[in-house]
Amino acid sequence: MFENLPLLMNGFAIAVSPYNIMLMIVGVFLGILVGVLPGLGAPNGVTLLMPLTFGMNPVSAIILLTSMYWGALYGGSTTSILFNIPGEPSSVATTFDGYPMAKAGRATEALTTAFMSSGFGALFGVVMVTILSSWATGFALKFSPVEYFSVFMLAFGSFVAFGGGSPIKTVVSLGLGLAWAGIGMDTVSGSMRLTYGFTELSRGINLLVVVIGLYGIAELCQTMQESVGSMEPVASKLSPREVFRAALAMPRYWIALLRSACIGLWMGITPGGPTAATFMSYGVGRRFSKAGARFGTGHPEGLVSSEVADQAAGSAAMLPMLALGLPSSATAAVLLGGLMIWGVTPGPTLFAERPDFVWGLIASMYVSNLVCVIMALTTVPLFAAVLRVPFSITGPLIVIVCLVGAWTVGSNMTDIWMVLAFGAIGYFMSRLHYPVAPLVLAMVLGDRTEDAFRQSMILAKGSIWVFWSNPLAGTIITVALLCFALPGFTALWRLASRRR
Amino acid sequence: MEQETRPFVSRFSVEAAFALFTALFGAVIIYGALEFNVGWGDIGPEAGYFPFRVGILITLASLVNLACVVFRHSAPAAGVFLTQEQMRRVVAFAIPVVVLVGVTAVLGLYVAMALYLLFMVGLVGRHRIRVTIAVAISTPVILFVLFEYVFLTPLLKGPLERWLGWY
């Protein structure tokens, strides 16, 4: 357990330089900004910033982008509490208790509780990442293409089973992602696939372009559809004394803190993601806590439940991302795409080959979350003012940011047109409740899923039973298949019980 | 007020249309995969194997979706997708964006964004002329300095920049 300590200290030596601290502050600030603004969120924000990091050294680049991610998670909470608008899908559960608290004149208490909970969740997550990393790499070293394919299927299956919403729509999303990932050169045979004679398609479809369209343009369309003028927060000033009082009250919720942290950790490491973690944690809290009956009326414990789980899951998601190359949220999927561009190959050997990168990142997570709590609290008045700027100004500005971001991906006009197309598709998808996160995940994992499958088949000379040839792969693939089948079973069961 | 709530298109038709669209997309993927061997070669699955099955998956899932919409006509499929007022707002937002991209291809990003902001902030948003000009001029200037000099990632330029001697 303590053998990682020297490595972590090394990481601190790398991460805590004035330059990197500055990047953290910039990242967190931009993160809170994209978290606060409608139409920009963590996946989109990280995507827009990504092309600017191509020339940076990988450690600084990942510090900047992950700081932005943490910042966006905090910023999402601010708007949830003050405006009843979840800036991020994962902060929907924050509105349940956060907004009623703010409306009752307890905005300072709500914000402080949310940020302190987030800080606790993140700290718990990163401590567990520190402790579990050796175990995770050891585990990941056992992985051959067979296990990788199984675990990718599990990631897809868990969206179908636990993603919420219509399972069959989730399948369509996954399929679209896999198909888009397949466009371009086939990595095994080298032939051009699914290009239909368009040379523009031979480069493949860039994930960043898809994310800007699906999350940026589509969300702007959604926001525009409802008439928004400027938004008035219920409060925008914090009194330091109340901040202090709310912070001191935190230990009172120690059961909720630990319970939610464990749920978040579990959902972050297994491919469940922060959004699912918040809802699960909130649900479990409402059911088992003494205060559960008062959840939803503005009880701090409801706020604690969702915020802790959100950040714990977000931090813990770094572990499977680094050790297996398996992202458990849309933002982690984008970051994973970045790793490959910076020439960092995720996987168990990464910990041995690039300890500076891995431990620099982990150490930075300790520091940047402290930066987050401080900045989130101090910038509330600023961002409340930003949201008071009429949307008829911020909206067009966000459009421009999205298009500029699309151009910087590959300095290509086709990419900008594609952003519009994906924006239209994304608008219909989210209006019709097709989940977008599975699509992004499938796009990132598409090629690797196919490669893993084809390599497994070559290893096994074409026998599908290779996936059950050892207990590890066998268990994972069985659970994955059960996940895919689960919605079918529940539907049949419901049908049967209705007949009776 | 009546304008506010008058339905433009029902959720049912959009659900069905989008399911048809994804089904068609799946069919296009199947067609694209058929250019290659979709079966088993000497060294395992061939290039078309995976896309072919993904295409089938999309088409089948879309058809199930479609069937759910048509036969069940269940609660989520009922109701309004867009009211006329919402439709007007979405179109008023989307068309300028499409025009912006078209103009970008000809005049470059900086000039196009200035024109777009003039239009959106001034004419659509009806902000004061001072505000409009401040936003429309400062945005391209700030982005120009940031991208050309700080990030060293040049954005798309057009005739104006060429005329001014910036490439």
Contacts between the chains, C-beta under 8 A, distances in Angstrom:
chain1	res1	chain2	res2	distance
A	51	B	153	6.6
A	52	B	151	5.1
A	52	B	153	6.5
A	55	B	152	7.7
A	166	B	65	7.9
A	168	B	61	5.4
A	168	B	64	5.3
A	168	B	65	5.5
A	168	B	68	7.1
A	169	B	65	6.5
A	171	B	57	6.9
A	171	B	61	4.3
A	172	B	22	5.3
A	172	B	58	6.2
A	172	B	61	4.8
A	172	B	62	5.9
A	172	B	65	6.6
A	175	B	22	8.0
A	175	B	26	6.9
A	175	B	54	5.7
A	175	B	57	4.8
A	175	B	58	3.7
A	175	B	61	6.3
A	176	B	22	7.0
A	176	B	25	7.2
A	176	B	58	6.6
A	178	B	50	8.0
A	178	B	54	4.7
A	178	B	57	7.9
A	179	B	25	7.4
A	179	B	26	7.8
A	179	B	29	4.9
A	179	B	51	6.8
A	179	B	54	5.2
A	179	B	55	6.8
A	179	B	58	6.5
A	182	B	29	7.8
A	182	B	50	6.6
A	182	B	51	4.8
A	182	B	54	6.6
A	186	B	47	4.7
A	188	B	47	7.0
A	189	B	46	7.4
A	189	B	47	4.6
A	191	B	36	6.6
A	191	B	47	5.3
A	193	B	32	6.8
A	193	B	33	7.4
A	193	B	35	7.8
A	193	B	36	6.8
A	193	B	47	6.1
A	193	B	48	7.6
A	193	B	51	6.1
A	194	B	29	6.5
A	194	B	32	4.1
A	194	B	33	7.2
A	194	B	51	6.0
A	195	B	32	7.9
A	196	B	28	7.9
A	196	B	32	6.1
A	217	B	97	7.3
A	220	B	93	7.0
A	221	B	90	5.7
A	221	B	93	6.3
A	221	B	94	6.5
A	224	B	89	5.4
A	224	B	90	6.1
A	224	B	92	7.7
A	224	B	93	4.0
A	225	B	82	7.3
A	225	B	86	4.7
A	225	B	89	5.5
A	225	B	90	5.1
A	226	B	86	7.5
A	226	B	89	8.0
A	227	B	89	6.7
A	390	B	125	6.7
A	390	B	127	7.4
A	392	B	120	7.0
A	392	B	121	6.6
A	392	B	124	6.6
A	392	B	125	3.1
A	392	B	126	7.8
A	392	B	127	7.0
A	393	B	121	5.6
A	393	B	125	6.4
A	393	B	127	6.8
A	393	B	131	7.6
A	393	B	135	6.1
A	395	B	93	7.4
A	395	B	120	7.6
A	396	B	116	6.5
A	396	B	117	5.7
A	396	B	120	4.0
A	396	B	121	6.4
A	396	B	125	7.9
A	397	B	117	7.7
A	397	B	135	7.6
A	397	B	139	6.7
A	399	B	97	5.8
A	399	B	100	7.2
A	399	B	116	7.6
A	400	B	113	4.9
A	400	B	116	7.2
A	400	B	117	7.4
A	400	B	139	6.6
A	400	B	143	7.8
A	403	B	100	7.2
A	403	B	101	7.0
A	403	B	104	7.1
A	403	B	109	7.0
A	403	B	113	7.7
A	404	B	109	6.5
A	404	B	143	6.5
A	404	B	147	7.4
A	404	B	155	6.3
A	407	B	109	6.4
A	407	B	155	5.7
A	407	B	156	5.8
A	408	B	147	7.7
A	408	B	153	5.2
A	408	B	155	7.5
A	411	B	154	7.7
A	411	B	156	7.5
A	413	B	104	7.6
A	413	B	105	5.6
A	413	B	156	6.9
A	416	B	101	5.5
A	416	B	104	6.6
A	417	B	101	6.3
A	420	B	97	6.8
A	420	B	98	6.4
A	420	B	101	6.0
A	424	B	94	7.9
A	427	B	90	7.9
A	428	B	14	7.1
A	428	B	18	5.2
A	429	B	18	8.0
A	431	B	14	7.6
A	431	B	81	7.0
A	432	B	11	8.0
A	432	B	14	6.7
A	432	B	15	5.9
A	432	B	18	5.7
A	433	B	76	7.4
A	434	B	18	8.0
A	450	B	50	4.5
A	453	B	45	7.1
A	453	B	50	7.0
A	454	B	44	5.4
A	454	B	45	5.2
A	454	B	49	7.8
A	454	B	50	7.6
A	457	B	44	3.8
A	457	B	45	5.7
A	458	B	43	5.6
A	458	B	44	4.5
A	462	B	40	6.3
A	462	B	44	6.0
